[in-house]
């Protein structure tokens, strides 16, 4: 990949939003974060790039939730 689509700070913001969303809505995905999917970068990204972005957001959200005290088992059950 020649350049990242989103900066790390942007991904962190989307991961924080996603981590809050997954706490209240079972089965939520990063694609449910409207701030993410409304961006021009997201709309122009290929399917493979979108999948990679979603993986990074999930990884970051898991780490955030575990760091704040949520059970690792529960976090991985809710964010597969």
C-alpha positions in Angstrom: 0.0 0.0 0.0 1.5 3.3 -1.1 -0.1 5.4 1.7 -2.4 5.0 4.5 -6.0 6.1 3.9 -6.6 7.3 7.4 -4.1 8.7 9.9 -3.6 6.9 13.2 -5.4 9.6 15.1 -8.5 9.3 12.8 -8.5 5.5 13.2 -8.3 6.0 17.0 -11.3 8.2 16.9 -13.3 5.7 14.8 -12.2 2.9 17.2 -13.4 4.8 20.2 -16.7 5.4 18.6 -16.9 1.7 17.6 -16.0 0.5 21.1 -18.9 2.6 22.5 -21.3 1.3 19.9 -20.4 -2.3 20.4 -21.2 -2.0 24.1 -24.8 -1.0 23.4 -25.5 -2.9 20.2 -24.6 -6.6 19.8 -23.3 -7.4 16.4 -22.2 -3.9 15.5 -19.4 -3.5 13.0 -17.0 -0.7 12.2 -19.1 -0.1 9.1 -21.9 1.0 11.4 -19.8 4.1 12.4 -21.4 6.8 10.3 -18.5 9.2 10.7 -16.3 6.6 9.0 -18.5 5.5 6.2 -19.5 9.1 5.3 -15.9 10.1 4.4 -14.7 10.5 0.9 -11.7 8.3 1.6 -14.0 5.4 2.7 -16.2 5.7 -0.3 -13.2 5.6 -2.7 -11.5 2.7 -0.9 -11.5 -0.7 -2.5 -13.1 -3.7 -0.7 -9.7 -4.9 0.4 -8.7 -1.5 1.8 -12.1 -1.3 3.7 -11.5 -4.8 5.2 -8.1 -3.7 6.4 -9.4 -0.6 8.0 -12.2 -2.5 9.7 -9.6 -5.0 11.1 -7.4 -2.2 12.4 -10.5 -0.5 14.0 -11.5 -3.8 15.7 -8.0 -4.4 17.0 -7.8 -0.9 18.4 -11.3 -1.1 20.0 -10.5 -4.5 21.6 -7.3 -3.1 23.1 -9.1 0.0 24.4 -11.9 -2.0 26.1 -9.4 -4.4 27.7 -7.3 -1.5 28.9 -10.3 0.1 30.5 -11.1 -3.1 32.5 -13.5 -5.1 30.4 -13.0 -8.9 30.4 -10.8 -10.1 27.5 -13.1 -13.0 27.0 -16.2 -10.8 26.7 -14.4 -8.3 24.5 -13.3 -11.0 22.0 -16.8 -12.6 22.1 -18.4 -9.2 21.2 -15.7 -8.1 18.7 -14.8 -11.3 16.9 
